[in-house]
Amino acid sequence: MNATASIDHPHRTPRQDSARGQPADGGRVSYSVKFVCGLQPEACGCTPVRPGRYATQISIHNQSGEPVTVRKRLIPVVLGGVALGREPRFGTSRAEDSIELPPHTATLDDCCRIAELLFGAAGSALTIGLMEITVPRDVSVTAIYTTDRAIDVTPVAGIHA
């Protein structure tokens, strides 16, 4: 007989098979993480953020005892200082990446990696968007946002698809 248990967890839904960390229906888990990278200079007119230097670091931690394939998609709404996703327009996927995370390991994507994926090299122009992370089971995702004056650490909840 195959039994499953349900454990209350902020990143897990009741459909989750808590023994294996995978959605009970064989689905995937998706995380949507905002990133803000680069420099917004003093400017006239409408800008998406206040003048300053912005950085984001996104950590992905595989807490399970099995390897996990992490797929990432970057969807910029401001690219190189241009607000290409401002309503009524929208941003589209501009880069994809994946990594196989061994058990009990972590990786990070920061503004340098995001610029590599979007531009092929480091950049400093303002870039804002979303990183869509898709995995076959729960992982721990955390975003760290820094400016010249502040730091904010934000855990990111996944959605079971």
CYANA upper distance limits for C-alpha pairs under 8 A (distance plus 0.5 A):
  4 THR  CA     17 ASP  CA      6.65
  4 THR  CA     18 SER  CA      7.71
  4 THR  CA     19 ALA  CA      7.54
  5 ALA  CA     17 ASP  CA      7.40
  5 ALA  CA     18 SER  CA      6.70
  5 ALA  CA     19 ALA  CA      7.60
  6 SER  CA     14 PRO  CA      6.75
  6 SER  CA     16 GLN  CA      7.81
  6 SER  CA     17 ASP  CA      7.65
  6 SER  CA     18 SER  CA      6.64
  7 ILE  CA     14 PRO  CA      8.25
  7 ILE  CA     18 SER  CA      7.07
  8 ASP  CA     12 ARG  CA      7.69
  8 ASP  CA     13 THR  CA      8.42
  8 ASP  CA     14 PRO  CA      8.31
  9 HIS  CA     13 THR  CA      8.08
 10 PRO  CA    157 ALA  CA      7.96
 11 HIS  CA    138 ASP  CA      8.13
 11 HIS  CA    157 ALA  CA      5.77
 11 HIS  CA    158 GLY  CA      6.60
 12 ARG  CA     16 GLN  CA      6.73
 12 ARG  CA    138 ASP  CA      8.14
 12 ARG  CA    158 GLY  CA      8.31
 13 THR  CA    160 HIS  CA      7.96
 15 ARG  CA     23 PRO  CA      6.63
 15 ARG  CA     24 ALA  CA      5.96
 15 ARG  CA     25 ASP  CA      7.79
 16 GLN  CA     21 GLY  CA      7.35
 16 GLN  CA     22 GLN  CA      6.52
 16 GLN  CA     23 PRO  CA      4.87
 16 GLN  CA     24 ALA  CA      5.47
 17 ASP  CA     21 GLY  CA      6.40
 17 ASP  CA     22 GLN  CA      6.09
 17 ASP  CA     23 PRO  CA      6.23
 17 ASP  CA     24 ALA  CA      5.33
 18 SER  CA     22 GLN  CA      7.59
 21 GLY  CA     64 SER  CA      8.05
 21 GLY  CA    137 ARG  CA      6.06
 21 GLY  CA    138 ASP  CA      6.26
 22 GLN  CA     26 GLY  CA      7.51
 22 GLN  CA     27 GLY  CA      8.31
 22 GLN  CA     28 ARG  CA      8.27
 22 GLN  CA    136 PRO  CA      7.11
 22 GLN  CA    137 ARG  CA      4.84
 22 GLN  CA    138 ASP  CA      6.98
 23 PRO  CA     27 GLY  CA      6.10
 23 PRO  CA     28 ARG  CA      7.19
 23 PRO  CA     29 VAL  CA      8.11
 23 PRO  CA    136 PRO  CA      8.38
 23 PRO  CA    137 ARG  CA      7.09
 23 PRO  CA    160 HIS  CA      7.27
 27 GLY  CA    136 PRO  CA      7.38
 27 GLY  CA    160 HIS  CA      7.33
 27 GLY  CA    161 ALA  CA      6.04
 28 ARG  CA    134 THR  CA      7.27
 28 ARG  CA    135 VAL  CA      6.29
 28 ARG  CA    136 PRO  CA      5.04
 28 ARG  CA    137 ARG  CA      6.82
 28 ARG  CA    160 HIS  CA      6.37
 28 ARG  CA    161 ALA  CA      5.84
 29 VAL  CA    134 THR  CA      6.21
 29 VAL  CA    135 VAL  CA      5.83
 29 VAL  CA    136 PRO  CA      6.48
 29 VAL  CA    137 ARG  CA      6.44
 29 VAL  CA    138 ASP  CA      6.86
 29 VAL  CA    158 GLY  CA      6.40
 29 VAL  CA    159 ILE  CA      6.01
 29 VAL  CA    160 HIS  CA      5.02
 29 VAL  CA    161 ALA  CA      6.45
 30 SER  CA    132 GLU  CA      7.41
 30 SER  CA    133 ILE  CA      6.06
 30 SER  CA    134 THR  CA      4.98
 30 SER  CA    135 VAL  CA      7.03
 30 SER  CA    158 GLY  CA      5.81
 30 SER  CA    159 ILE  CA      5.71
 30 SER  CA    160 HIS  CA      6.91
 30 SER  CA    161 ALA  CA      7.56
 31 TYR  CA    131 MET  CA      8.49
 31 TYR  CA    132 GLU  CA      6.25
 31 TYR  CA    133 ILE  CA      5.47
 31 TYR  CA    134 THR  CA      6.96
 31 TYR  CA    141 VAL  CA      8.31
 31 TYR  CA    156 VAL  CA      7.42
 31 TYR  CA    157 ALA  CA      7.02
 31 TYR  CA    158 GLY  CA      5.09
 31 TYR  CA    159 ILE  CA      6.92
 32 SER  CA    130 LEU  CA      6.85
 32 SER  CA    131 MET  CA      6.37
 32 SER  CA    132 GLU  CA      5.22
 32 SER  CA    133 ILE  CA      6.91
 32 SER  CA    156 VAL  CA      8.17
 32 SER  CA    158 GLY  CA      8.08
 33 VAL  CA     58 ILE  CA      8.31
 33 VAL  CA    130 LEU  CA      5.86
 33 VAL  CA    131 MET  CA      5.60
 33 VAL  CA    132 GLU  CA      6.92
 33 VAL  CA    133 ILE  CA      8.32
 33 VAL  CA    143 ALA  CA      7.73
 33 VAL  CA    156 VAL  CA      7.49
 34 LYS  CA    128 ILE  CA      8.02
 34 LYS  CA    129 GLY  CA      6.28
 34 LYS  CA    130 LEU  CA      4.97
 34 LYS  CA    131 MET  CA      6.88
 35 PHE  CA     55 ALA  CA      8.30
 35 PHE  CA     56 THR  CA      6.11
 35 PHE  CA     57 GLN  CA      8.42
 35 PHE  CA    127 THR  CA      8.46
 35 PHE  CA    128 ILE  CA      6.09
 35 PHE  CA    129 GLY  CA      5.92
 35 PHE  CA    130 LEU  CA      6.33
 35 PHE  CA    131 MET  CA      7.60
 35 PHE  CA    145 TYR  CA      8.42
 36 VAL  CA     54 TYR  CA      6.50
 36 VAL  CA     55 ALA  CA      6.43
 36 VAL  CA     56 THR  CA      6.34
 36 VAL  CA    126 LEU  CA      7.97
 36 VAL  CA    127 THR  CA      6.54
 36 VAL  CA    128 ILE  CA      5.00
 36 VAL  CA    129 GLY  CA      7.28
 36 VAL  CA    145 TYR  CA      8.14
 37 CYS  CA     53 ARG  CA      8.13
 37 CYS  CA     54 TYR  CA      5.48
 37 CYS  CA     55 ALA  CA      5.13
 37 CYS  CA     56 THR  CA      6.66
 37 CYS  CA    111 CYS  CA      6.14
 37 CYS  CA    124 SER  CA      8.05
 37 CYS  CA    125 ALA  CA      8.27
 37 CYS  CA    126 LEU  CA      6.22
 37 CYS  CA    127 THR  CA      5.71
 37 CYS  CA    128 ILE  CA      6.76
 38 GLY  CA     53 ARG  CA      6.21
 38 GLY  CA     54 TYR  CA      5.73
 38 GLY  CA     55 ALA  CA      6.97
 38 GLY  CA    111 CYS  CA      8.20
 38 GLY  CA    123 GLY  CA      7.91
 38 GLY  CA    124 SER  CA      5.12
 38 GLY  CA    125 ALA  CA      5.59
 38 GLY  CA    126 LEU  CA      4.78
 38 GLY  CA    127 THR  CA      6.70
 39 LEU  CA     51 PRO  CA      7.93
 39 LEU  CA     52 GLY  CA      6.32
 39 LEU  CA     53 ARG  CA      4.96
 39 LEU  CA     54 TYR  CA      6.75
 39 LEU  CA    124 SER  CA      6.43
 39 LEU  CA    125 ALA  CA      6.03
 39 LEU  CA    126 LEU  CA      5.60
 40 GLN  CA     49 VAL  CA      7.57
 40 GLN  CA     50 ARG  CA      7.35
 40 GLN  CA     51 PRO  CA      5.21
 40 GLN  CA     52 GLY  CA      5.79
 40 GLN  CA     53 ARG  CA      6.86
 40 GLN  CA     54 TYR  CA      8.50
 40 GLN  CA     81 GLY  CA      8.16
 40 GLN  CA    125 ALA  CA      7.81
 40 GLN  CA    126 LEU  CA      6.27
 41 PRO  CA     51 PRO  CA      5.62
 41 PRO  CA     52 GLY  CA      6.96
 42 GLU  CA     51 PRO  CA      5.82
 43 ALA  CA     47 THR  CA      7.90
 43 ALA  CA     51 PRO  CA      8.10
 48 PRO  CA     83 ALA  CA      8.07
 52 GLY  CA    147 THR  CA      7.50
 52 GLY  CA    148 ASP  CA      7.28
 53 ARG  CA    147 THR  CA      6.17
 53 ARG  CA    148 ASP  CA      6.60
 54 TYR  CA    145 TYR  CA      8.00
 54 TYR  CA    146 THR  CA      6.43
 54 TYR  CA    147 THR  CA      5.28
 54 TYR  CA    148 ASP  CA      7.86
 55 ALA  CA    110 ASP  CA      8.06
 55 ALA  CA    111 CYS  CA      6.68
 55 ALA  CA    145 TYR  CA      6.39
 55 ALA  CA    146 THR  CA      5.72
 55 ALA  CA    147 THR  CA      6.97
 56 THR  CA    110 ASP  CA      6.26
 56 THR  CA    111 CYS  CA      6.52
 56 THR  CA    143 ALA  CA      7.31
 56 THR  CA    144 ILE  CA      6.06
 56 THR  CA    145 TYR  CA      5.14
 56 THR  CA    146 THR  CA      6.88
 57 GLN  CA    108 LEU  CA      7.15
 57 GLN  CA    109 ASP  CA      6.29
 57 GLN  CA    110 ASP  CA      4.75
 57 GLN  CA    111 CYS  CA      7.31
 57 GLN  CA    143 ALA  CA      6.17
 57 GLN  CA    144 ILE  CA      5.58
 57 GLN  CA    145 TYR  CA      7.18
 58 ILE  CA    108 LEU  CA      5.91
 58 ILE  CA    109 ASP  CA      5.65
 58 ILE  CA    110 ASP  CA      6.69
 58 ILE  CA    141 VAL  CA      7.55
 58 ILE  CA    142 THR  CA      6.25
 58 ILE  CA    143 ALA  CA      4.95
 58 ILE  CA    144 ILE  CA      6.91
 59 SER  CA    106 ALA  CA      7.44
 59 SER  CA    107 THR  CA      6.30
 59 SER  CA    108 LEU  CA      4.84
 59 SER  CA    109 ASP  CA      7.08
 59 SER  CA    140 SER  CA      8.37
 59 SER  CA    141 VAL  CA      6.10
 59 SER  CA    142 THR  CA      5.69
 59 SER  CA    143 ALA  CA      6.86
 60 ILE  CA    106 ALA  CA      5.99
 60 ILE  CA    107 THR  CA      5.94
 60 ILE  CA    108 LEU  CA      6.64
 60 ILE  CA    139 VAL  CA      7.22
 60 ILE  CA    140 SER  CA      6.23
 60 ILE  CA    141 VAL  CA      5.21
 60 ILE  CA    142 THR  CA      7.29
 61 HIS  CA    104 HIS  CA      7.75
 61 HIS  CA    105 THR  CA      6.48
 61 HIS  CA    106 ALA  CA      4.69
 61 HIS  CA    107 THR  CA      7.15
 61 HIS  CA    139 VAL  CA      6.24
 61 HIS  CA    140 SER  CA      5.46
 61 HIS  CA    141 VAL  CA      6.97
 62 ASN  CA     67 PRO  CA      8.18
 62 ASN  CA     68 VAL  CA      7.59
 62 ASN  CA    101 LEU  CA      7.10
 62 ASN  CA    102 PRO  CA      7.84
 62 ASN  CA    103 PRO  CA      6.54
 62 ASN  CA    104 HIS  CA      5.82
 62 ASN  CA    105 THR  CA      6.02
 62 ASN  CA    106 ALA  CA      6.53
 62 ASN  CA    139 VAL  CA      5.67
 62 ASN  CA    140 SER  CA      7.17
 63 GLN  CA    103 PRO  CA      7.14
 63 GLN  CA    104 HIS  CA      5.35
 63 GLN  CA    105 THR  CA      7.60
 63 GLN  CA    139 VAL  CA      6.97
 63 GLN  CA    140 SER  CA      7.81
 64 SER  CA    103 PRO  CA      6.15
 64 SER  CA    104 HIS  CA      6.56
 64 SER  CA    139 VAL  CA      8.38
 65 GLY  CA    103 PRO  CA      5.29
 65 GLY  CA    104 HIS  CA      7.01
 66 GLU  CA    102 PRO  CA      7.24
 66 GLU  CA    103 PRO  CA      5.42
 67 PRO  CA    100 GLU  CA      7.19
 67 PRO  CA    101 LEU  CA      6.01
 67 PRO  CA    102 PRO  CA      4.79
 67 PRO  CA    103 PRO  CA      5.46
 68 VAL  CA    100 GLU  CA      6.22
 68 VAL  CA    101 LEU  CA      5.80
 68 VAL  CA    102 PRO  CA      7.12
 68 VAL  CA    103 PRO  CA      8.06
 68 VAL  CA    135 VAL  CA      7.50
 68 VAL  CA    136 PRO  CA      7.56
 68 VAL  CA    137 ARG  CA      8.09
 69 THR  CA     98 SER  CA      7.53
 69 THR  CA     99 ILE  CA      6.40
 69 THR  CA    100 GLU  CA      4.94
 69 THR  CA    101 LEU  CA      6.75
 69 THR  CA    135 VAL  CA      6.68
 69 THR  CA    136 PRO  CA      7.79
 70 VAL  CA     98 SER  CA      5.89
 70 VAL  CA     99 ILE  CA      5.82
 70 VAL  CA    100 GLU  CA      6.65
 70 VAL  CA    101 LEU  CA      7.63
 70 VAL  CA    133 ILE  CA      7.28
 70 VAL  CA    134 THR  CA      6.55
 70 VAL  CA    135 VAL  CA      5.65
 71 ARG  CA     96 GLU  CA      7.99
 71 ARG  CA     97 ASP  CA      6.51
 71 ARG  CA     98 SER  CA      4.82
 71 ARG  CA     99 ILE  CA      7.25
 71 ARG  CA    133 ILE  CA      6.18
 71 ARG  CA    134 THR  CA      5.68
 71 ARG  CA    135 VAL  CA      7.00
 72 LYS  CA     96 GLU  CA      6.06
 72 LYS  CA     97 ASP  CA      5.58
 72 LYS  CA     98 SER  CA      6.26
 72 LYS  CA    131 MET  CA      6.97
 72 LYS  CA    132 GLU  CA      6.07
 72 LYS  CA    133 ILE  CA      5.13
 72 LYS  CA    134 THR  CA      7.01
 73 ARG  CA     93 SER  CA      6.89
 73 ARG  CA     94 ARG  CA      8.15
 73 ARG  CA     95 ALA  CA      6.36
 73 ARG  CA     96 GLU  CA      4.93
 73 ARG  CA     97 ASP  CA      7.01
 73 ARG  CA    131 MET  CA      6.10
 73 ARG  CA    132 GLU  CA      5.54
 73 ARG  CA    133 ILE  CA      7.13
 74 LEU  CA     93 SER  CA      6.04
 74 LEU  CA     94 ARG  CA      6.41
 74 LEU  CA     95 ALA  CA      5.77
 74 LEU  CA     96 GLU  CA      6.78
 74 LEU  CA    114 ILE  CA      8.44
 74 LEU  CA    118 LEU  CA      8.38
 74 LEU  CA    129 GLY  CA      7.65
 74 LEU  CA    130 LEU  CA      6.43
 74 LEU  CA    131 MET  CA      5.19
 74 LEU  CA    132 GLU  CA      6.93
 75 ILE  CA     91 GLY  CA      6.37
 75 ILE  CA     92 THR  CA      5.79
 75 ILE  CA     93 SER  CA      4.89
 75 ILE  CA     94 ARG  CA      6.47
 75 ILE  CA     95 ALA  CA      8.03
 75 ILE  CA    129 GLY  CA      5.98
 75 ILE  CA    130 LEU  CA      5.67
 75 ILE  CA    131 MET  CA      6.84
 75 ILE  CA    132 GLU  CA      8.19
 76 PRO  CA     85 GLY  CA      7.94
 76 PRO  CA     91 GLY  CA      6.07
 76 PRO  CA     92 THR  CA      7.38
 76 PRO  CA     93 SER  CA      7.71
 76 PRO  CA     94 ARG  CA      7.70
 76 PRO  CA    127 THR  CA      7.40
 76 PRO  CA    128 ILE  CA      6.17
 76 PRO  CA    129 GLY  CA      4.38
 76 PRO  CA    130 LEU  CA      6.72
 77 VAL  CA     83 ALA  CA      6.53
 77 VAL  CA     84 LEU  CA      6.07
 77 VAL  CA     85 GLY  CA      4.66
 77 VAL  CA     86 ARG  CA      7.44
 77 VAL  CA     90 PHE  CA      7.21
 77 VAL  CA     91 GLY  CA      5.25
 77 VAL  CA     92 THR  CA      8.39
 77 VAL  CA    127 THR  CA      8.16
 77 VAL  CA    128 ILE  CA      6.30
 77 VAL  CA    129 GLY  CA      5.52
 77 VAL  CA    130 LEU  CA      8.45
 78 VAL  CA     82 VAL  CA      5.78
 78 VAL  CA     83 ALA  CA      4.70
 78 VAL  CA     84 LEU  CA      6.13
 78 VAL  CA     85 GLY  CA      6.90
 78 VAL  CA    126 LEU  CA      7.53
 78 VAL  CA    127 THR  CA      5.55
 78 VAL  CA    128 ILE  CA      5.35
 78 VAL  CA    129 GLY  CA      7.05
 79 LEU  CA     83 ALA  CA      7.03
 79 LEU  CA     84 LEU  CA      7.34
 79 LEU  CA    125 ALA  CA      8.40
 79 LEU  CA    126 LEU  CA      7.26
 79 LEU  CA    127 THR  CA      5.19
 79 LEU  CA    128 ILE  CA      7.17
 80 GLY  CA    124 SER  CA      8.42
 80 GLY  CA    125 ALA  CA      5.25
 80 GLY  CA    126 LEU  CA      5.85
 80 GLY  CA    127 THR  CA      5.91
 81 GLY  CA    125 ALA  CA      6.00
 81 GLY  CA    126 LEU  CA      5.14
 81 GLY  CA    127 THR  CA      6.69
 84 LEU  CA     89 ARG  CA      7.31
 84 LEU  CA     90 PHE  CA      7.31
 84 LEU  CA     91 GLY  CA      6.99
 85 GLY  CA     89 ARG  CA      5.53
 85 GLY  CA     90 PHE  CA      4.38
 85 GLY  CA     91 GLY  CA      5.03
 86 ARG  CA     90 PHE  CA      6.76
 94 ARG  CA    118 LEU  CA      7.07
 95 ALA  CA    117 LEU  CA      6.46
 95 ALA  CA    118 LEU  CA      6.49
 96 GLU  CA    117 LEU  CA      8.05
 97 ASP  CA    117 LEU  CA      8.40
101 LEU  CA    105 THR  CA      6.87
101 LEU  CA    106 ALA  CA      7.58
101 LEU  CA    107 THR  CA      8.30
109 ASP  CA    113 ARG  CA      6.15
109 ASP  CA    114 ILE  CA      7.26
110 ASP  CA    114 ILE  CA      6.71
111 CYS  CA    115 ALA  CA      6.50
112 CYS  CA    116 GLU  CA      6.73
112 CYS  CA    121 ALA  CA      8.49
112 CYS  CA    122 ALA  CA      6.12
112 CYS  CA    123 GLY  CA      7.97
113 ARG  CA    117 LEU  CA      6.76
113 ARG  CA    122 ALA  CA      8.35
114 ILE  CA    118 LEU  CA      6.64
115 ALA  CA    119 PHE  CA      5.89
115 ALA  CA    120 GLY  CA      7.21
115 ALA  CA    121 ALA  CA      6.50
115 ALA  CA    122 ALA  CA      5.73
115 ALA  CA    123 GLY  CA      6.30
116 GLU  CA    120 GLY  CA      4.84
116 GLU  CA    121 ALA  CA      5.02
116 GLU  CA    122 ALA  CA      6.30
117 LEU  CA    121 ALA  CA      8.29
119 PHE  CA    123 GLY  CA      8.01
135 VAL  CA    139 VAL  CA      8.21
138 ASP  CA    158 GLY  CA      7.97
140 SER  CA    155 PRO  CA      8.33
140 SER  CA    156 VAL  CA      8.23
141 VAL  CA    155 PRO  CA      6.59
141 VAL  CA    156 VAL  CA      5.92
141 VAL  CA    157 ALA  CA      7.93
142 THR  CA    153 VAL  CA      7.53
142 THR  CA    154 THR  CA      6.13
142 THR  CA    155 PRO  CA      4.84
142 THR  CA    156 VAL  CA      6.10
143 ALA  CA    153 VAL  CA      6.38
143 ALA  CA    154 THR  CA      5.66
143 ALA  CA    155 PRO  CA      6.81
143 ALA  CA    156 VAL  CA      7.60
144 ILE  CA    151 ILE  CA      7.50
144 ILE  CA    152 ASP  CA      6.14
144 ILE  CA    153 VAL  CA      4.98
144 ILE  CA    154 THR  CA      6.75
145 TYR  CA    151 ILE  CA      6.12
145 TYR  CA    152 ASP  CA      5.62
145 TYR  CA    153 VAL  CA      6.99
146 THR  CA    150 ALA  CA      6.14
146 THR  CA    151 ILE  CA      4.87
146 THR  CA    152 ASP  CA      6.97
147 THR  CA    151 ILE  CA      7.04
